[in-house]
Amino acid sequence: IEFTNVDSIANTGTLSGPSIDTDYSLTSASSLLLADIDFQGVSSVIGGAGEDRIVGANLEAEWTLSDTGGQVGDIEFSAIERFSGGSARDVFNVRSGSFLEILGNGGDDTVNLDGGSVIGVYLGSGSDSIFLNSELSVATILDGGDGVDSLTSSLSSQTWTINSPVTGINQLGSTQFTKFEN
């Protein structure tokens, strides 16, 4: 069966992605754009074999990331490696699992690293906060971006090395960080 001139699909349910790098661009709490098609009523997204990314809608959102997948709005997801918030405030709660990247993209964003690993966290133009809350959390680079940003750690066993808080590369244990004013 071949479909042509399809603009939208209602009551999608579960959407399984292709085996290439794919961006799933949320337009609301339960709909997204993929290949210029508006998928509505999405309950879950299963990423394909490529490096997949969910791009947040320009609405406030809370994201939960874990080793089995996660959720943003009404959409559950699995096999997604990259996450990009919208222009409004986003809260990313990393509980477990391994991820490549979190991008803040505007708004006053918060990232709670309560476990799991993220290679890079890159925040945008807002006044953003990162909380390193667990010995089980691993991050390679934390970049506060523009705005007045804060990095807070509850880990007493980690050593802080401050070269230049805003413009330099600093260390918290093995995690590098830059562009944090507080």
C-alpha positions as CSV (number, residue, x, y, z in Angstrom):
1,I,0.0,0.0,0.0
2,E,1.3,3.4,-0.9
3,F,0.0,6.7,0.5
4,T,0.5,10.0,-1.1
5,N,-0.3,13.6,0.0
6,V,-0.7,12.7,3.6
7,D,-0.5,15.8,5.9
8,S,-1.7,14.4,9.2
9,I,-2.6,11.2,11.0
10,A,-5.0,11.1,13.9
11,N,-5.0,8.6,16.8
12,T,-1.5,7.5,16.0
13,G,-0.8,5.5,19.2
14,T,2.7,4.0,19.0
15,L,5.1,5.4,16.4
16,S,8.1,3.2,15.5
17,G,10.9,5.2,13.9
18,P,13.0,4.4,10.8
19,S,16.6,3.0,11.0
20,I,18.3,6.3,10.4
21,D,19.0,9.4,12.5
22,T,15.6,10.9,13.1
23,D,14.2,14.1,14.7
24,Y,10.8,13.8,16.3
25,S,9.5,17.4,16.7
26,L,6.8,17.8,19.3
27,T,4.0,20.2,18.6
28,S,1.9,19.5,21.7
29,A,1.8,17.1,24.6
30,S,0.6,14.3,22.4
31,S,1.5,15.2,18.8
32,L,4.7,15.5,16.7
33,L,6.0,16.2,13.2
34,L,8.0,13.6,11.4
35,A,8.9,13.9,7.7
36,D,6.4,16.9,7.4
37,I,3.5,14.7,8.6
38,D,1.6,15.8,11.7
39,F,1.1,12.7,13.9
40,Q,-1.7,13.4,16.5
41,G,-2.7,11.2,19.4
42,V,0.8,9.8,19.9
43,S,1.1,7.7,23.0
44,S,4.7,6.4,22.5
45,V,7.7,6.7,20.2
46,I,10.2,3.9,19.7
47,G,13.4,5.2,18.1
48,G,15.0,3.3,15.2
49,A,18.6,2.1,14.8
50,G,20.1,5.6,14.2
51,E,20.8,8.4,16.7
52,D,17.3,9.8,17.4
53,R,16.3,13.1,19.0
54,I,13.1,14.4,20.5
55,V,12.7,18.2,20.0
56,G,10.4,19.7,22.6
57,A,7.4,21.9,21.7
58,N,7.7,25.6,22.6
59,L,5.7,24.9,25.8
60,E,6.8,24.3,29.4
61,A,7.6,20.6,29.8
62,E,8.9,18.1,32.2
63,W,11.1,15.3,30.9
64,T,11.9,12.0,32.6
65,L,14.8,9.9,31.3
66,S,15.6,6.4,32.4
67,D,17.3,3.2,31.2
68,T,14.0,1.9,29.9
69,G,13.1,5.2,28.1
70,G,11.2,8.1,29.4
71,Q,8.3,10.5,29.0
72,V,7.6,14.1,28.0
73,G,4.0,15.4,28.1
74,D,1.7,12.5,27.3
75,I,4.3,10.7,25.1
76,E,6.4,7.8,26.4
77,F,9.6,7.0,24.5
78,S,12.4,4.5,24.2
79,A,15.6,4.1,22.1
80,I,16.1,7.9,22.0
81,E,19.6,9.2,22.4
82,R,19.3,13.0,22.2
83,F,16.8,15.5,23.7
84,S,16.2,19.2,22.9
85,G,13.9,21.4,24.9
86,G,11.7,24.0,23.4
87,S,11.9,27.7,23.9
88,A,9.9,27.6,27.1
89,R,11.0,26.2,30.5
90,D,12.1,22.6,30.4
91,V,12.9,20.3,33.4
92,F,15.0,17.2,32.6
93,N,15.1,14.5,35.3
94,V,17.8,12.0,34.4
95,R,17.1,8.9,36.6
96,S,19.2,6.2,34.9
97,G,20.4,5.1,31.4
98,S,22.9,6.5,29.0
99,F,22.2,9.4,26.7
100,L,24.3,11.4,24.2
101,E,23.0,14.9,24.7
102,I,20.5,17.3,26.3
103,L,20.0,20.8,24.8
104,G,18.2,23.5,26.7
105,N,17.3,25.8,23.8
106,G,16.0,28.8,25.7
107,G,13.7,29.2,28.7
108,D,14.9,28.9,32.3
109,D,15.7,25.2,32.2
110,T,16.6,22.8,35.0
111,V,18.5,19.5,34.7
112,N,18.4,17.1,37.6
113,L,21.1,14.4,37.3
114,D,19.8,11.8,39.7
115,G,21.6,8.8,38.1
116,G,22.6,7.7,34.6
117,S,25.0,9.3,32.2
118,V,24.9,12.1,29.7
119,I,27.9,12.9,27.5
120,G,26.9,16.5,27.1
121,V,24.4,19.0,28.6
122,Y,24.3,22.3,26.7
123,L,21.9,24.9,28.0
124,G,20.6,27.9,26.1
125,S,19.9,31.5,26.7
126,G,17.9,31.3,29.9
127,S,18.9,31.4,33.5
128,D,19.5,27.6,33.9
129,S,20.3,25.2,36.7
130,I,22.0,21.9,36.9
131,F,21.8,19.8,40.0
132,L,24.2,16.9,40.4
133,N,22.5,14.7,43.0
134,S,23.9,11.2,42.8
135,E,27.2,9.4,42.8
136,L,25.7,7.3,40.0
137,S,25.4,10.4,37.7
138,V,28.1,10.8,35.0
139,A,28.3,13.7,32.7
140,T,31.3,14.5,30.5
141,I,30.6,18.2,29.8
142,L,28.1,20.7,31.3
143,D,27.7,24.0,29.5
144,G,25.6,26.7,31.1
145,G,25.2,28.7,27.9
146,D,24.1,32.3,28.1
147,G,22.2,33.8,31.0
148,V,22.9,33.6,34.7
149,D,23.4,29.8,35.3
150,S,24.0,27.7,38.4
151,L,25.6,24.3,39.0
152,T,24.9,22.6,42.4
153,S,26.4,19.4,43.6
154,S,25.3,17.4,46.7
155,L,28.3,15.1,46.3
156,S,30.7,15.6,49.1
157,S,33.3,13.3,47.6
158,Q,33.9,15.4,44.4
159,T,36.6,18.0,44.2
160,W,35.9,21.3,42.5
161,T,38.7,22.8,40.3
162,I,37.8,26.4,39.2
163,N,40.0,27.9,36.5
164,S,37.6,30.6,35.3
165,P,33.9,30.1,36.3
166,V,32.4,31.7,33.2
167,T,34.9,31.4,30.3
168,G,37.2,28.6,31.3
169,I,36.9,24.8,31.5
170,N,36.5,23.8,35.1
171,Q,36.1,20.4,36.8
172,L,33.8,18.8,39.3
173,G,35.4,15.4,39.8
174,S,35.7,14.0,36.2
175,T,33.0,16.3,34.9
176,Q,34.0,19.4,32.9
177,F,31.9,22.5,33.1
178,T,31.8,26.0,31.8
179,K,29.7,29.1,31.6
180,F,28.2,28.9,35.1
181,E,28.0,32.2,37.0
182,N,26.8,30.6,40.3
